[in-house]
Amino acid sequence: MAFESKREPGKMFGSVYRQRRFDGYSGSAQPGETNENEHAEPKNLSGDKDAPADIVAAHGLAHSVTYNHDHNGGSHKVSAQFEDGHTHSSDHASAKEAIEHGSRLAWNDSAKKREKYPQDGAESEEKGFEAPNLVM
C-alpha cells in the first residue's frame, strides 16, 4: 500500500508514518538559526588572550590540542579545546613557539609528573643478583 504526500502530490511513501513525517516538516528556519547567541564565540575573560597560564586558569587544561604547520608560508597555528567548551586558536612565527604554546595549554607544572627512577642502585644490584641466562 502506498501513501501519497499531501504537501507534494505525486511523492509516494511505503509507510504512513514516513508520509506524515514528510508532510509535517516545513522548510522554515530551524530553532538554532533564529537564536543569534547560540553559536556566538565564547568571551575571553583573561586580559592577555595568548597567555597560556591565564587560559588554563580560566578553563583548565586542554583535552585536545591540534597543530597546523605551513612551513612554506611561515604559518604555525595551534587550536585547543577545553572541557568547558572553550576553544582557543593562536598563530605563531615558528614551529617551536607553536609547540611550546600548545604544550603549556595541555600541561602545566602543577600537574603530577611521573618520576623516572634510575636503575643504578637497585636492590637487586646491591645484593648481587643477576638475571638468569634463559638462552641455551
C-alpha positions as MATLAB code, in Angstrom:
seq = 'MAFESKREPGKMFGSVYRQRRFDGYSGSAQPGETNENEHAEPKNLSGDKDAPADIVAAHGLAHSVTYNHDHNGGSHKVSAQFEDGHTHSSDHASAKEAIEHGSRLAWNDSAKKREKYPQDGAESEEKGFEAPNLVM';
ca = [
       0.000    0.000    0.000;
       1.429    3.404   -0.938;
       0.739    6.685    0.793;
       0.818    9.936   -1.185;
       2.176   13.157    0.247;
      -0.320   15.972    0.766;
       2.431   18.592    0.621;
       3.888   17.338   -2.674;
       1.327   15.386   -4.651;
       2.957   12.575   -6.606;
       5.540   11.749   -3.916;
       4.763    8.275   -2.616;
       5.734    6.577    0.654;
       5.531    2.933    1.745;
       4.641    3.935    5.298;
       2.011    6.316    6.618;
       4.463    7.294    9.349;
       7.036    8.467    6.777;
       4.348   10.269    4.766;
       3.065   12.167    7.808;
       6.597   12.989    8.929;
       7.418   14.357    5.467;
       4.211   16.399    5.341;
       4.802   17.719    8.875;
       8.230   19.091    8.000;
       8.275   22.693    6.919;
      11.139   24.487    5.226;
      11.173   27.268    7.812;
      14.247   28.199    9.837;
      15.474   25.656   12.355;
      15.480   26.622   16.056;
      19.257   27.214   16.179;
      19.192   29.535   13.180;
      16.907   32.079   14.833;
      18.943   32.461   18.051;
      21.913   34.741   17.369;
      23.700   33.925   20.634;
      23.601   30.131   20.328;
      26.645   29.909   18.065;
      28.445   33.004   19.337;
      32.152   32.987   20.088;
      32.864   32.454   23.786;
      34.077   35.563   25.560;
      37.711   35.655   26.578;
      37.769   36.521   30.270;
      41.540   36.888   30.618;
      43.443   40.110   29.946;
      46.070   38.727   27.535;
      44.382   36.467   25.029;
      47.528   34.488   24.209;
      48.843   33.835   27.720;
      48.525   30.063   28.231;
      48.645   30.378   32.028;
      45.598   32.684   32.052;
      43.663   30.428   29.693;
      44.463   27.319   31.757;
      43.487   29.163   34.952;
      40.112   30.111   33.467;
      39.254   26.874   31.618;
      41.503   24.111   32.969;
      43.906   22.016   30.921;
      43.095   21.441   27.245;
      41.908   17.946   26.399;
      42.714   18.317   22.682;
      45.486   20.330   21.025;
      45.906   20.438   17.238;
      48.894   21.860   15.399;
      48.820   23.052   11.765;
      52.217   23.839   10.268;
      52.674   25.588    6.928;
      56.460   25.736    6.724;
      56.455   27.281    3.231;
      54.070   30.054    4.247;
      55.655   30.553    7.666;
      52.369   29.988    9.488;
      52.088   27.750   12.551;
      48.654   27.506   14.186;
      47.567   25.974   17.469;
      43.948   25.055   18.237;
      42.942   23.805   21.675;
      39.644   22.542   23.059;
      38.757   22.566   26.746;
      36.300   20.505   28.785;
      34.040   23.528   29.380;
      33.563   24.007   25.606;
      36.004   26.887   25.221;
      38.214   26.829   22.126;
      41.472   28.717   21.712;
      43.387   29.430   18.494;
      46.702   31.189   18.026;
      49.231   31.887   15.259;
      52.989   31.658   15.721;
      56.076   32.560   13.700;
      57.912   29.262   14.270;
      57.012   25.637   14.869;
      58.934   25.674   18.161;
      56.836   28.568   19.511;
      53.618   26.829   18.458;
      54.571   23.551   20.134;
      55.637   25.328   23.340;
      52.349   27.274   23.397;
      50.274   24.141   22.859;
      52.170   22.176   25.473;
      51.517   24.909   28.052;
      47.784   24.670   27.311;
      47.701   20.901   27.784;
      50.292   20.566   30.546;
      51.385   22.737   33.435;
      53.774   22.416   36.337;
      51.005   21.769   38.847;
      50.064   18.539   37.077;
      51.696   15.466   38.541;
      54.826   14.457   36.752;
      55.756   10.817   36.641;
      59.127   10.230   38.202;
      61.601    8.018   36.445;
      63.648    6.014   38.858;
      67.185    5.202   37.790;
      68.168    1.539   37.671;
      71.510    2.257   39.288;
      71.453    1.361   42.931;
      68.514   -1.029   42.608;
      68.124   -3.505   45.463;
      68.895   -6.450   43.188;
      72.229   -4.904   42.189;
      73.149   -4.224   45.799;
      72.529   -7.860   46.740;
      74.472   -9.153   43.714;
      71.519  -10.748   41.922;
      71.916  -11.404   38.226;
      69.302  -12.162   35.604;
      69.264  -15.823   34.632;
      70.547  -16.805   31.215;
      67.421  -18.157   29.504;
      69.105  -18.848   26.163;
      70.671  -22.278   25.904;
];
